[in-house]
Structures are given as C-alpha cells and as structure tokens.
C-alpha cells in the first residue's frame, strides 16, 4: 500500500512541476515578445475625398524595402472629420520608423448588423486600396508624425 501511495504522490508532484514549468515558459515567451517589438512612433493624419472629410475609412501602411519591420501593417480608422491615428501593437501607438505606402478603403455599411456577412463595395477608386497602385508614400520618423492630409480624388 505504501508503494502505491508513494507512486501516486510522485505522479502528482511531477504534474505540478510540469504545470509550473509550462506557466513559467508562457510568461517568459509573453515577456520576450513585448521586449522584442520594434519601436513605434505616433502617426496622425487626415483623409479627404474630393476635398471633404471621409469618416469610417480604413488606412493601412504597407512597409517598403528598408522599413524597420516588414511584418507589421499599422492601421487606423478615420473619424467623421477624416482624422486618424495609426496603431501597430495597441490603440494609437503609431508605426515603426521607415518608408511606407498607404492604402485607404472606405466601405460604408448601409444596413444589417455587424454580425452579418455583408459585402460592402469600396466607395473610393480602387487605386487607393492596393499598395501596388496607391501613390500615398510616407516616411515615418522617430518622434511624433503629423502627415499631410491624403487628398483623394476620383
């Protein structure tokens, strides 16, 4: 009987050690991911279409060669006045320094709920929605970045 109880206790102890080792590994991985992040800098701008502010558009930065990180795509959504702030890792934190081309898509949901899968057409010309055809080139530098307004036209 003592052997069986002793064996069960060893199994429980090994399970506890495995659990704590796993938790410690998760914590270390989580911490190292945060410290391995590339530095970001605040980026603010405005989107105008035919001279009028665009509310509810999505702005995405696509890194060009030489960017600090090609793995991230900073993005932001415009407010009713057309202004936006970009985010990479958390809300409004900005973008890594480097050269980018910006894309802008404006998809207005006229009906239905957010849970419904409704395909909404882009209200802007398609050239602004592709990094291959967009001419919205920007350079993010260390420190605060206030971009010139994106003046979009038909």
C-alpha positions as CSV (number, residue, x, y, z in Angstrom):
1,X,0.0,0.0,0.0
2,X,2.8,2.4,0.8
3,X,4.3,1.9,-2.6
4,X,1.1,2.8,-4.4
5,X,0.5,6.0,-2.3
6,X,4.1,6.9,-2.8
7,X,3.8,6.4,-6.6
8,X,0.6,8.5,-6.8
9,X,2.3,11.3,-4.8
10,X,5.3,11.3,-7.2
11,X,2.9,11.5,-10.2
12,X,1.1,14.4,-8.6
13,X,4.4,16.1,-7.9
14,X,5.6,15.7,-11.5
15,X,2.3,17.1,-12.8
16,X,2.6,20.1,-10.5
17,X,6.2,20.7,-11.7
18,X,5.1,20.3,-15.3
19,X,2.3,22.8,-14.8
20,X,4.5,25.4,-13.2
21,X,7.2,24.9,-15.8
22,X,4.7,25.4,-18.5
23,X,3.3,28.5,-16.9
24,X,6.8,30.0,-16.4
25,X,7.6,29.3,-20.1
26,X,4.4,31.0,-21.2
27,X,5.3,34.0,-19.1
28,X,8.8,34.2,-20.5
29,X,7.6,33.9,-24.0
30,X,5.0,36.6,-23.5
31,X,7.5,39.0,-21.9
32,X,10.1,38.4,-24.6
33,X,7.6,39.1,-27.3
34,X,6.9,42.5,-25.8
35,X,10.6,43.4,-25.5
36,X,11.4,42.2,-29.0
37,X,8.9,44.6,-30.5
38,X,10.2,47.2,-32.8
39,X,9.8,50.8,-31.5
40,X,6.8,52.7,-32.8
41,X,6.1,56.4,-33.1
42,X,2.8,58.3,-33.1
43,X,1.3,58.9,-36.5
44,X,-1.7,61.1,-37.2
45,X,-3.3,62.2,-40.4
46,X,-6.4,63.1,-42.3
47,X,-8.3,61.7,-45.3
48,X,-10.2,63.9,-47.7
49,X,-12.1,62.8,-50.8
50,X,-12.8,65.5,-53.3
51,X,-12.0,68.0,-50.6
52,X,-14.4,66.5,-48.0
53,X,-13.5,64.6,-44.8
54,X,-14.0,60.8,-45.0
55,X,-15.4,59.2,-41.9
56,X,-15.1,55.4,-41.3
57,X,-12.3,54.7,-43.8
58,X,-9.5,52.2,-43.1
59,X,-5.9,53.4,-43.5
60,X,-3.2,50.8,-43.7
61,X,0.6,51.3,-44.0
62,X,2.5,48.8,-46.1
63,X,6.3,48.8,-45.4
64,X,8.6,49.3,-48.3
65,X,12.2,48.0,-48.6
66,X,14.3,49.4,-45.8
67,X,11.4,49.6,-43.3
68,X,12.3,48.6,-39.7
69,X,9.9,45.7,-39.8
70,X,8.1,44.2,-42.8
71,X,6.0,42.0,-40.6
72,X,3.6,44.7,-39.3
73,X,0.8,46.6,-41.0
74,X,0.0,49.7,-38.9
75,X,-3.6,50.7,-39.4
76,X,-6.3,53.2,-38.3
77,X,-9.9,54.2,-38.9
78,X,-10.9,57.7,-39.7
79,X,-13.3,59.7,-37.6
80,X,-16.1,61.8,-39.0
81,X,-13.7,64.7,-39.6
82,X,-11.4,62.5,-41.6
83,X,-8.7,62.4,-38.9
84,X,-7.0,59.1,-37.9
85,X,-4.3,57.8,-35.6
86,X,-2.4,54.6,-36.5
87,X,-1.9,51.6,-34.4
88,X,0.6,48.7,-34.6
89,X,0.5,46.8,-31.3
90,X,-2.1,48.7,-29.3
91,X,-4.6,51.5,-29.9
92,X,-3.0,54.7,-31.3
93,X,0.6,53.6,-30.5
94,X,1.8,54.6,-34.0
95,X,4.1,52.8,-36.5
96,X,7.7,51.7,-36.8
97,X,10.1,54.2,-38.5
98,X,10.6,53.7,-42.2
99,X,9.1,54.2,-45.7
100,X,5.6,53.1,-46.4
101,X,2.8,53.3,-49.0
102,X,-0.6,53.9,-47.5
103,X,-3.8,52.3,-48.7
104,X,-7.3,53.7,-48.0
105,X,-10.6,51.8,-48.2
106,X,-14.0,53.3,-47.4
107,X,-16.7,50.7,-47.0
108,X,-19.9,52.1,-45.7
109,X,-22.4,49.6,-44.2
110,X,-25.8,50.8,-45.1
111,X,-27.9,48.1,-43.4
112,X,-27.6,44.9,-41.3
113,X,-25.8,44.2,-38.2
114,X,-22.1,43.8,-37.6
115,X,-22.6,40.0,-37.2
116,X,-24.0,39.6,-40.7
117,X,-21.6,38.9,-43.6
118,X,-22.4,41.7,-46.0
119,X,-20.0,42.5,-48.8
120,X,-19.8,46.3,-49.0
121,X,-18.2,47.9,-52.0
122,X,-15.3,50.4,-51.6
123,X,-16.6,53.9,-52.2
124,X,-13.1,55.1,-53.2
125,X,-11.4,54.4,-56.5
126,X,-9.6,51.0,-56.4
127,X,-6.2,52.5,-56.9
128,X,-6.2,53.7,-53.3
129,X,-6.9,50.2,-52.0
130,X,-3.8,48.5,-53.3
131,X,-0.2,49.0,-52.2
132,X,0.8,48.4,-55.8
133,X,-1.3,51.3,-57.3
134,X,-1.5,53.7,-54.4
135,X,0.7,56.7,-54.7
136,X,0.3,57.7,-51.0
137,X,4.0,57.3,-50.0
138,X,5.0,58.4,-46.5
139,X,8.0,58.3,-44.2
140,X,7.6,57.6,-40.5
141,X,10.4,59.1,-38.4
142,X,11.3,58.8,-34.7
143,X,9.1,61.1,-32.7
144,X,5.6,62.4,-33.5
145,X,4.5,62.3,-37.1
146,X,1.7,64.6,-38.4
147,X,1.1,63.6,-42.0
148,X,-0.1,65.9,-44.7
149,X,-3.8,65.2,-45.5
150,X,-4.4,62.4,-48.0
151,X,-6.1,64.3,-50.8
152,X,-8.0,61.6,-52.7
153,X,-9.9,62.3,-55.9
154,X,-12.0,60.5,-58.5
